[in-house]
């Protein structure tokens, strides 16, 4: 929501024209911490990961959000038909245990072969960036669909009040 607010904000110049507020530096693209150290099976899973995530979302609406961001959950290792799905946060890895069957079904659907799924904590994901670029480099950030709809119906962008000022 904050990013959408920032994208919609503008400042007035002396002539009454609006200019966009300067955007923050773009996030680094996602790169797995072990990029040069992946087995053939792991590369195959990673190459199709977005399709697998889409299948997880379709099969289990509660599991989908848990695996949808590669900076928080990403295939870490495949060994003897077992996918070690790495999670940045221990709480997410613990929660994912309930959804390993759904994730396994999604993998089988996309890759055509079943794979057991084990959730593991992978703290190195923190260094991997925020995720694949979803817009061309240099393109302005897109406001959320909710902000776009509100603006279509006459809403006016506002500046967020600074937090911690006691008001």
Secondary structure as the mmCIF struct_conf table of DSSP 4:
data_model
#
loop_
_struct_conf.conf_type_id
_struct_conf.id
_struct_conf.beg_label_comp_id
_struct_conf.beg_label_asym_id
_struct_conf.beg_label_seq_id
_struct_conf.end_label_comp_id
_struct_conf.end_label_asym_id
_struct_conf.end_label_seq_id
HELX_RH_AL_P HELX_RH_AL_P1 UNK A 2 UNK A 8
STRN STRN1 UNK A 10 UNK A 12
TURN_TY1_P TURN_TY1_P1 UNK A 14 UNK A 15
BEND BEND1 UNK A 16 UNK A 16
STRN STRN2 UNK A 18 UNK A 20
HELX_LH_PP_P HELX_LH_PP_P1 UNK A 21 UNK A 28
STRN STRN3 UNK A 29 UNK A 29
HELX_LH_PP_P HELX_LH_PP_P2 UNK A 30 UNK A 30
TURN_TY1_P TURN_TY1_P2 UNK A 33 UNK A 36
BEND BEND2 UNK A 37 UNK A 37
HELX_RH_AL_P HELX_RH_AL_P2 UNK A 40 UNK A 47
TURN_TY1_P TURN_TY1_P3 UNK A 48 UNK A 48
HELX_RH_AL_P HELX_RH_AL_P3 UNK A 49 UNK A 59
HELX_RH_AL_P HELX_RH_AL_P4 UNK A 61 UNK A 67
BEND BEND3 UNK A 68 UNK A 68
TURN_TY1_P TURN_TY1_P4 UNK A 70 UNK A 72
STRN STRN4 UNK A 73 UNK A 79
TURN_TY1_P TURN_TY1_P5 UNK A 80 UNK A 81
STRN STRN5 UNK A 82 UNK A 87
BEND BEND4 UNK A 88 UNK A 89
HELX_RH_AL_P HELX_RH_AL_P5 UNK A 90 UNK A 96
HELX_RH_3T_P HELX_RH_3T_P1 UNK A 97 UNK A 99
HELX_RH_AL_P HELX_RH_AL_P6 UNK A 100 UNK A 111
BEND BEND5 UNK A 112 UNK A 113
STRN STRN6 UNK A 116 UNK A 121
HELX_RH_3T_P HELX_RH_3T_P2 UNK A 123 UNK A 127
BEND BEND6 UNK A 128 UNK A 128
BEND BEND7 UNK A 130 UNK A 130
STRN STRN7 UNK A 131 UNK A 131
BEND BEND8 UNK A 135 UNK A 135
TURN_TY1_P TURN_TY1_P6 UNK A 137 UNK A 138
HELX_LH_PP_P HELX_LH_PP_P3 UNK A 139 UNK A 144
HELX_RH_AL_P HELX_RH_AL_P7 UNK A 145 UNK A 152
TURN_TY1_P TURN_TY1_P7 UNK A 153 UNK A 154
HELX_LH_PP_P HELX_LH_PP_P4 UNK A 159 UNK A 162
TURN_TY1_P TURN_TY1_P8 UNK A 163 UNK A 164
BEND BEND9 UNK A 165 UNK A 165
#
